[in-house]
Amino acid sequence: MAQTVDISFVPALQDTIVSLFSEDPAEIRSTVRVRMITGKTDKWERLGGVRLTQVTTRHQATPHTPMTHSARLTTLNDFAGSEKLDKLDEVKMMVDPKNEYSQNLQRAYRVEMAFRITEALDGNSISVDNQDARSNVALPASQTIANGGTGFTMAKWRQANRILDNAGVPRGNRTALLSAYAVEDLLADATVTSKDYSDLAALQTGTIAGATFMGCRVIVIGEATPDEIQAQTGGTPNPNILPKSGNIRTCFLYHREAVGLSIAKELEVDVDRLPEHMNAWQVLVQTSFGATRILDSGVVSCDIDESV
């Protein structure tokens, strides 16, 4: 064989693109209240409960049981992202990446929405009065469970359910947002894995994600961030969807009515030519939304130590 035959070797031609693994929390939107609005802010009205007055005499004056109105404010934010494909690059490629560009940007939208929802669960809500004066409202300490130097345990889950039950939060439409470490902890508990206690088949599937357990729909949130994102941001990864400080992660149990998602513009995907850029293709996504915690008593944050 000729020793210089390698000059005739050619690279393989590929017609597919493989996206890197990344978190895609598509389910979170369905676990909160959603409404479409027109405006830069949205006010979620709240009404406090009352107690009836005992009637002690005939024809007594009608008792007045005043009710308390209050409101939580959502401030909407605009988001966009795009990628371009030059015509002169198209002719050098076997693949047409426009569809993958679109899918990647839509995934980024779902991550951003999940981040804003968990930020609303954990951060300050904005209370607004009848004079439009605003004040920050933190999640009460009574709605938080300390890490206690332990991971996620059934005792913490029972405590979270007790806090919600004690506040009159309905059992239906509850969600547990858990980290992968929390699920790892639970899979070491026979209460979760044994058929004597549940029919989750947790060991067969290796997870409880997507199941209903302890009255909650379970959604597991990972941290998968493509390397290229960190490179673009100077080595800084995207903010964690589930908050984390050091080894301490915050998971959440909450009711659907406790969190509001206001959307002024649903995600819009446009694929167009750009005459001002040599007729290059552009894939563009745009959206506008915001989230807030409406009912503090319907949210429990649970800190876990992921180092143990």
ZAMARGU-4260 file (C-alpha; in steps of 0.2 Angstrom, whole numbers, plus 5000, padded with zeros to 4 digits):
<rodrens>
0) 5000/5000/5000 | 5006/5017/4996 | 5013/5026/5011 | 5005/5043/5006 | 4987/5036/5004
5) 4982/5046/5019 | 4981/5061/5008 | 4965/5054/5001 | 4957/5052/5018 | 4941/5063/5020
10) 4932/5068/5036 | 4915/5060/5039 | 4900/5071/5034 | 4887/5073/5047 | 4869/5079/5046
15) 4865/5080/5064 | 4869/5091/5079 | 4869/5084/5097 | 4865/5097/5110 | 4874/5096/5127
20) 4865/5090/5142 | 4856/5105/5151 | 4843/5107/5164 | 4825/5108/5156 | 4812/5111/5169
25) 4797/5111/5158 | 4785/5106/5172 | 4787/5120/5184 | 4775/5132/5175 | 4760/5120/5177
30) 4763/5120/5196 | 4758/5139/5199 | 4744/5150/5195 | 4746/5158/5177 | 4736/5172/5169
35) 4739/5183/5154 | 4740/5202/5157 | 4743/5218/5148 | 4754/5230/5158 | 4771/5232/5166
40) 4765/5226/5183 | 4751/5214/5189 | 4742/5215/5206 | 4736/5199/5214 | 4722/5203/5225
45) 4720/5194/5242 | 4706/5193/5255 | 4708/5189/5273 | 4696/5177/5283 | 4683/5182/5296
50) 4675/5174/5311 | 4656/5174/5313 | 4648/5184/5327 | 4636/5175/5339 | 4618/5181/5338
55) 4612/5183/5356 | 4596/5192/5355 | 4581/5193/5343 | 4581/5208/5331 | 4598/5213/5336
60) 4609/5224/5325 | 4616/5215/5310 | 4634/5211/5315 | 4648/5218/5304 | 4662/5206/5301
65) 4675/5217/5291 | 4686/5209/5279 | 4704/5213/5275 | 4710/5216/5257 | 4728/5216/5252
70) 4738/5213/5237 | 4755/5207/5231 | 4763/5215/5216 | 4772/5206/5201 | 4784/5216/5191
75) 4786/5209/5173 | 4803/5208/5165 | 4807/5206/5146 | 4818/5192/5140 | 4826/5188/5123
80) 4839/5178/5114 | 4845/5175/5097 | 4857/5167/5085 | 4862/5170/5067 | 4867/5159/5053
85) 4876/5168/5038 | 4872/5162/5021 | 4891/5160/5017 | 4892/5148/5032 | 4876/5138/5026
90) 4885/5132/5010 | 4899/5125/5020 | 4888/5115/5032 | 4879/5098/5030 | 4868/5102/5044
95) 4854/5115/5045 | 4855/5121/5063 | 4841/5133/5064 | 4829/5120/5072 | 4842/5116/5085
100) 4845/5135/5088 | 4826/5137/5091 | 4825/5122/5103 | 4840/5128/5113 | 4833/5145/5115
105) 4816/5138/5120 | 4825/5128/5133 | 4834/5143/5140 | 4816/5151/5141 | 4810/5137/5152
110) 4825/5138/5163 | 4823/5157/5165 | 4804/5154/5170 | 4809/5141/5182 | 4822/5152/5190
115) 4810/5166/5192 | 4797/5155/5200 | 4809/5148/5213 | 4815/5166/5216 | 4797/5171/5220
120) 4795/5156/5232 | 4811/5160/5241 | 4813/5179/5240 | 4804/5194/5245 | 4786/5197/5239
125) 4780/5215/5236 | 4765/5221/5246 | 4756/5236/5239 | 4743/5246/5249 | 4728/5257/5243
130) 4741/5272/5240 | 4752/5261/5230 | 4765/5261/5243 | 4776/5245/5241 | 4785/5235/5255
135) 4795/5219/5255 | 4788/5204/5263 | 4800/5190/5267 | 4794/5172/5269 | 4790/5170/5287
140) 4802/5160/5298 | 4788/5149/5303 | 4787/5143/5285 | 4805/5138/5284 | 4814/5121/5290
145) 4832/5123/5295 | 4845/5111/5287 | 4850/5104/5304 | 4866/5096/5297 | 4855/5083/5288
150) 4850/5080/5270 | 4832/5078/5265 | 4823/5067/5276 | 4805/5060/5278 | 4804/5069/5295
155) 4807/5086/5285 | 4794/5081/5273 | 4781/5077/5287 | 4786/5093/5295 | 4783/5103/5279
160) 4766/5094/5276 | 4761/5098/5294 | 4765/5117/5292 | 4754/5117/5276 | 4740/5107/5284
165) 4740/5118/5300 | 4738/5133/5289 | 4723/5126/5280 | 4732/5123/5264 | 4722/5110/5253
170) 4730/5093/5250 | 4728/5094/5231 | 4739/5103/5219 | 4754/5103/5230 | 4772/5102/5223
175) 4788/5096/5230 | 4803/5104/5221 | 4818/5093/5226 | 4836/5093/5221 | 4845/5077/5215
180) 4854/5076/5232 | 4837/5076/5240 | 4831/5062/5230 | 4847/5052/5233 | 4843/5054/5252
185) 4826/5048/5250 | 4831/5033/5240 | 4841/5027/5255 | 4825/5027/5266 | 4815/5011/5266
190) 4799/5021/5268 | 4801/5027/5250 | 4808/5012/5242 | 4799/4998/5251 | 4783/4991/5243
195) 4777/4989/5261 | 4775/5008/5262 | 4772/5014/5244 | 4769/5008/5226 | 4782/5021/5219
200) 4793/5008/5212 | 4807/5020/5216 | 4821/5007/5215 | 4816/5001/5199 | 4816/5018/5191
205) 4830/5025/5202 | 4820/5041/5206 | 4803/5048/5212 | 4802/5062/5199 | 4785/5063/5191
210) 4777/5053/5205 | 4764/5059/5218 | 4771/5055/5235 | 4766/5062/5253 | 4752/5072/5244
215) 4764/5081/5233 | 4769/5080/5214 | 4787/5078/5214 | 4798/5088/5202 | 4817/5085/5203
220) 4828/5100/5197 | 4846/5097/5192 | 4861/5109/5189 | 4866/5103/5171 | 4874/5119/5163
225) 4883/5117/5146 | 4901/5121/5148 | 4900/5134/5134 | 4888/5144/5145 | 4901/5145/5159
230) 4914/5150/5146 | 4903/5164/5139 | 4901/5171/5157 | 4919/5170/5162 | 4918/5153/5171
235) 4902/5158/5181 | 4888/5146/5179 | 4870/5150/5178 | 4861/5154/5194 | 4855/5138/5202
240) 4836/5136/5200 | 4835/5129/5217 | 4845/5141/5228 | 4861/5135/5236 | 4874/5143/5248
245) 4889/5133/5251 | 4883/5115/5254 | 4866/5121/5259 | 4852/5119/5246 | 4834/5125/5248
250) 4820/5114/5242 | 4802/5119/5242 | 4784/5112/5245 | 4770/5123/5240 | 4752/5124/5234
255) 4748/5130/5216 | 4737/5145/5223 | 4752/5152/5233 | 4762/5158/5218 | 4757/5168/5203
260) 4765/5169/5186 | 4760/5184/5176 | 4763/5184/5157 | 4762/5199/5146 | 4769/5190/5131
265) 4770/5171/5128 | 4786/5165/5121 | 4787/5170/5102 | 4800/5162/5091 | 4804/5170/5074
270) 4816/5164/5060 | 4819/5178/5048 | 4831/5184/5035 | 4841/5200/5040 | 4845/5211/5025
275) 4856/5222/5035 | 4867/5207/5040 | 4870/5200/5022 | 4853/5191/5022 | 4858/5180/5037
280) 4846/5169/5045 | 4841/5174/5063 | 4832/5164/5076 | 4825/5175/5089 | 4814/5172/5105
285) 4806/5185/5115 | 4795/5184/5130 | 4789/5195/5145 | 4783/5188/5162 | 4785/5189/5181
290) 4781/5179/5196 | 4777/5182/5214 | 4773/5173/5230 | 4754/5177/5234 | 4751/5167/5249
295) 4765/5165/5262 | 4756/5151/5271 | 4756/5140/5255 | 4775/5139/5254 | 4787/5130/5264
300) 4806/5131/5261 | 4817/5117/5267 | 4836/5118/5268 | 4846/5103/5266 | 4865/5099/5269
305) 4871/5091/5253 | 4888/5087/5260 | 4881/5073/5271
</rodrens>
